[in-house]
Amino acid sequence: MKILGKIFGSDKVTEGLYNGVDAAFFTPEEKARHMLDLLKAYEPFKLIQRVLSTMVTCVYLGVWVISAIIYICSLFFDPCSVDLGCTFSQFQTVSKDLATMNNDTLGLPFATIMALYFGGGMLEGAIRAKK
């Protein structure tokens, strides 16, 4: 080390060269430490992922529950009232329209967020199983 330090002018250059070569090869311990650091870095992402999935799921399922309640309520109304039209069919139409709008507007974001939330773990597990 002293000879290389004299040739290149300082010991810091040789230490940097040694550290660079050492860093080029991962030992199993370094790989494990790197994986733990990576998991620590992903913690904020996992938190926001859970928040997004919870928000979208609550809204999506809430609209489905409201649609189901409207449909169930329509079964207990008098099918045709006097001169006011048929409330049974109106409530069923509203319920079906609400369910269709829910799928058209929130269906794709819900499916995408759920695929990202659960698909990442499944994909990672499949890759590990294949190795």
Short mmCIF file of the C-alpha atoms (twelve columns), coordinates in Angstrom:
data_MODEL
# 
_entry.id   MODEL 
# 
loop_
_atom_site.group_PDB 
_atom_site.id 
_atom_site.type_symbol 
_atom_site.label_atom_id 
_atom_site.label_alt_id 
_atom_site.label_comp_id 
_atom_site.label_asym_id 
_atom_site.label_seq_id 
_atom_site.Cartn_x 
_atom_site.Cartn_y 
_atom_site.Cartn_z 
_atom_site.pdbx_PDB_model_num 
ATOM 1   C CA . MET A 1   0.000    0.000   0.000   1 
ATOM 2   C CA . LYS A 2   2.796    2.429   0.787   1 
ATOM 3   C CA . ILE A 3   4.512    1.841   -2.562  1 
ATOM 4   C CA . LEU A 4   1.279    2.478   -4.516  1 
ATOM 5   C CA . GLY A 5   0.661    5.533   -2.381  1 
ATOM 6   C CA . LYS A 6   4.070    6.900   -3.274  1 
ATOM 7   C CA . ILE A 7   3.559    6.109   -6.966  1 
ATOM 8   C CA . PHE A 8   0.100    7.685   -7.180  1 
ATOM 9   C CA . GLY A 9   0.809    10.466  -4.731  1 
ATOM 10  C CA . SER A 10  -1.394   9.571   -1.778  1 
ATOM 11  C CA . ASP A 11  -2.829   6.713   0.237   1 
ATOM 12  C CA . LYS A 12  -6.353   8.056   -0.373  1 
ATOM 13  C CA . VAL A 13  -6.148   7.107   -4.045  1 
ATOM 14  C CA . THR A 14  -5.250   3.521   -3.230  1 
ATOM 15  C CA . GLU A 15  -7.931   3.339   -0.553  1 
ATOM 16  C CA . GLY A 16  -10.460  4.630   -3.055  1 
ATOM 17  C CA . LEU A 17  -9.296   2.059   -5.600  1 
ATOM 18  C CA . TYR A 18  -9.477   -0.723  -3.015  1 
ATOM 19  C CA . ASN A 19  -12.943  0.386   -1.849  1 
ATOM 20  C CA . GLY A 20  -14.151  0.584   -5.452  1 
ATOM 21  C CA . VAL A 21  -13.022  -2.953  -6.238  1 
ATOM 22  C CA . ASP A 22  -14.446  -4.183  -2.932  1 
ATOM 23  C CA . ALA A 23  -17.783  -2.532  -3.683  1 
ATOM 24  C CA . ALA A 24  -17.946  -4.197  -7.118  1 
ATOM 25  C CA . PHE A 25  -18.507  -7.619  -5.554  1 
ATOM 26  C CA . PHE A 26  -21.360  -8.346  -3.144  1 
ATOM 27  C CA . THR A 27  -20.922  -10.867 -0.384  1 
ATOM 28  C CA . PRO A 28  -24.058  -12.600 0.936   1 
ATOM 29  C CA . GLU A 29  -23.932  -10.362 4.003   1 
ATOM 30  C CA . GLU A 30  -23.747  -7.237  1.852   1 
ATOM 31  C CA . LYS A 31  -26.641  -8.501  -0.268  1 
ATOM 32  C CA . ALA A 32  -28.740  -9.043  2.852   1 
ATOM 33  C CA . ARG A 33  -27.842  -5.587  4.196   1 
ATOM 34  C CA . HIS A 34  -28.636  -4.074  0.795   1 
ATOM 35  C CA . MET A 35  -32.043  -5.823  0.747   1 
ATOM 36  C CA . LEU A 36  -32.860  -4.510  4.238   1 
ATOM 37  C CA . ASP A 37  -31.862  -0.991  3.181   1 
ATOM 38  C CA . LEU A 38  -34.035  -1.343  0.077   1 
ATOM 39  C CA . LEU A 39  -37.008  -2.496  2.138   1 
ATOM 40  C CA . LYS A 40  -36.479  0.445   4.498   1 
ATOM 41  C CA . ALA A 41  -36.460  2.805   1.516   1 
ATOM 42  C CA . TYR A 42  -39.772  1.328   0.273   1 
ATOM 43  C CA . GLU A 43  -41.641  1.922   3.546   1 
ATOM 44  C CA . PRO A 44  -43.069  5.332   2.524   1 
ATOM 45  C CA . PHE A 45  -44.158  3.866   -0.803  1 
ATOM 46  C CA . LYS A 46  -45.907  0.985   0.951   1 
ATOM 47  C CA . LEU A 47  -47.686  3.416   3.267   1 
ATOM 48  C CA . ILE A 48  -49.007  5.582   0.435   1 
ATOM 49  C CA . GLN A 49  -49.912  2.415   -1.473  1 
ATOM 50  C CA . ARG A 50  -52.088  1.286   1.425   1 
ATOM 51  C CA . VAL A 51  -53.684  4.725   1.765   1 
ATOM 52  C CA . LEU A 52  -54.539  4.865   -1.960  1 
ATOM 53  C CA . SER A 53  -55.940  1.365   -2.015  1 
ATOM 54  C CA . THR A 54  -58.032  2.030   1.091   1 
ATOM 55  C CA . MET A 55  -59.415  5.301   -0.283  1 
ATOM 56  C CA . VAL A 56  -60.405  3.881   -3.648  1 
ATOM 57  C CA . THR A 57  -61.748  0.653   -2.162  1 
ATOM 58  C CA . CYS A 58  -63.933  2.492   0.366   1 
ATOM 59  C CA . VAL A 59  -65.467  4.715   -2.306  1 
ATOM 60  C CA . TYR A 60  -65.895  1.916   -4.845  1 
ATOM 61  C CA . LEU A 61  -67.469  -0.516  -2.394  1 
ATOM 62  C CA . GLY A 62  -69.515  2.265   -0.779  1 
ATOM 63  C CA . VAL A 63  -71.192  3.099   -4.080  1 
ATOM 64  C CA . TRP A 64  -71.902  -0.608  -4.624  1 
ATOM 65  C CA . VAL A 65  -73.500  -0.833  -1.168  1 
ATOM 66  C CA . ILE A 66  -75.634  2.254   -1.865  1 
ATOM 67  C CA . SER A 67  -76.680  0.762   -5.199  1 
ATOM 68  C CA . ALA A 68  -77.643  -2.514  -3.476  1 
ATOM 69  C CA . ILE A 69  -79.610  -0.667  -0.780  1 
ATOM 70  C CA . ILE A 70  -81.545  1.279   -3.429  1 
ATOM 71  C CA . TYR A 71  -82.300  -1.943  -5.286  1 
ATOM 72  C CA . ILE A 72  -83.455  -3.727  -2.122  1 
ATOM 73  C CA . CYS A 73  -85.614  -0.729  -1.154  1 
ATOM 74  C CA . SER A 74  -87.231  -0.817  -4.587  1 
ATOM 75  C CA . LEU A 75  -88.507  -4.316  -3.845  1 
ATOM 76  C CA . PHE A 76  -90.570  -3.053  -0.878  1 
ATOM 77  C CA . PHE A 77  -92.232  -0.087  -2.587  1 
ATOM 78  C CA . ASP A 78  -95.693  -0.347  -4.036  1 
ATOM 79  C CA . PRO A 79  -95.001  -1.176  -7.692  1 
ATOM 80  C CA . CYS A 80  -97.356  1.415   -9.114  1 
ATOM 81  C CA . SER A 81  -98.707  4.365   -7.185  1 
ATOM 82  C CA . VAL A 82  -101.652 6.431   -8.202  1 
ATOM 83  C CA . ASP A 83  -100.787 8.719   -11.156 1 
ATOM 84  C CA . LEU A 84  -97.123  9.000   -10.114 1 
ATOM 85  C CA . GLY A 85  -95.662  6.352   -12.348 1 
ATOM 86  C CA . CYS A 86  -94.066  3.127   -11.368 1 
ATOM 87  C CA . THR A 87  -91.586  3.715   -8.478  1 
ATOM 88  C CA . PHE A 88  -90.449  0.088   -8.560  1 
ATOM 89  C CA . SER A 89  -88.937  0.410   -12.015 1 
ATOM 90  C CA . GLN A 90  -87.595  3.903   -11.303 1 
ATOM 91  C CA . PHE A 91  -85.647  2.751   -8.250  1 
ATOM 92  C CA . GLN A 92  -84.341  -0.317  -10.065 1 
ATOM 93  C CA . THR A 93  -83.261  1.848   -12.995 1 
ATOM 94  C CA . VAL A 94  -81.483  4.276   -10.681 1 
ATOM 95  C CA . SER A 95  -79.773  1.392   -8.902  1 
ATOM 96  C CA . LYS A 96  -78.579  -0.186  -12.155 1 
ATOM 97  C CA . ASP A 97  -77.448  3.189   -13.539 1 
ATOM 98  C CA . LEU A 98  -75.521  3.914   -10.356 1 
ATOM 99  C CA . ALA A 99  -73.812  0.507   -10.508 1 
ATOM 100 C CA . THR A 100 -72.930  1.036   -14.183 1 
ATOM 101 C CA . MET A 101 -71.536  4.508   -13.494 1 
ATOM 102 C CA . ASN A 102 -69.530  3.122   -10.591 1 
ATOM 103 C CA . ASN A 103 -67.911  0.529   -12.832 1 
ATOM 104 C CA . ASP A 104 -67.346  3.012   -15.664 1 
ATOM 105 C CA . THR A 105 -65.690  5.664   -13.506 1 
ATOM 106 C CA . LEU A 106 -64.056  3.808   -10.605 1 
ATOM 107 C CA . GLY A 107 -63.750  0.289   -11.993 1 
ATOM 108 C CA . LEU A 108 -60.474  0.782   -13.857 1 
ATOM 109 C CA . PRO A 109 -58.721  2.791   -11.099 1 
ATOM 110 C CA . PHE A 110 -59.889  0.230   -8.525  1 
ATOM 111 C CA . ALA A 111 -58.649  -2.695  -10.611 1 
ATOM 112 C CA . THR A 112 -55.336  -0.962  -11.370 1 
ATOM 113 C CA . ILE A 113 -54.616  -0.092  -7.747  1 
ATOM 114 C CA . MET A 114 -55.553  -3.579  -6.565  1 
ATOM 115 C CA . ALA A 115 -53.365  -5.143  -9.288  1 
ATOM 116 C CA . LEU A 116 -50.425  -2.962  -8.248  1 
ATOM 117 C CA . TYR A 117 -51.017  -3.579  -4.552  1 
ATOM 118 C CA . PHE A 118 -51.424  -7.344  -4.703  1 
ATOM 119 C CA . GLY A 119 -49.710  -8.063  -8.019  1 
ATOM 120 C CA . GLY A 120 -46.296  -6.840  -6.897  1 
ATOM 121 C CA . GLY A 121 -46.134  -9.356  -4.082  1 
ATOM 122 C CA . MET A 122 -47.439  -12.161 -6.275  1 
ATOM 123 C CA . LEU A 123 -44.948  -11.340 -9.021  1 
ATOM 124 C CA . GLU A 124 -42.078  -11.176 -6.547  1 
ATOM 125 C CA . GLY A 125 -43.138  -14.505 -5.021  1 
ATOM 126 C CA . ALA A 126 -43.372  -16.129 -8.444  1 
ATOM 127 C CA . ILE A 127 -39.905  -14.893 -9.390  1 
ATOM 128 C CA . ARG A 128 -38.433  -16.177 -6.114  1 
ATOM 129 C CA . ALA A 129 -40.169  -19.533 -6.559  1 
ATOM 130 C CA . LYS A 130 -38.809  -19.848 -10.075 1 
ATOM 131 C CA . LYS A 131 -35.237  -19.198 -8.890  1 
# 
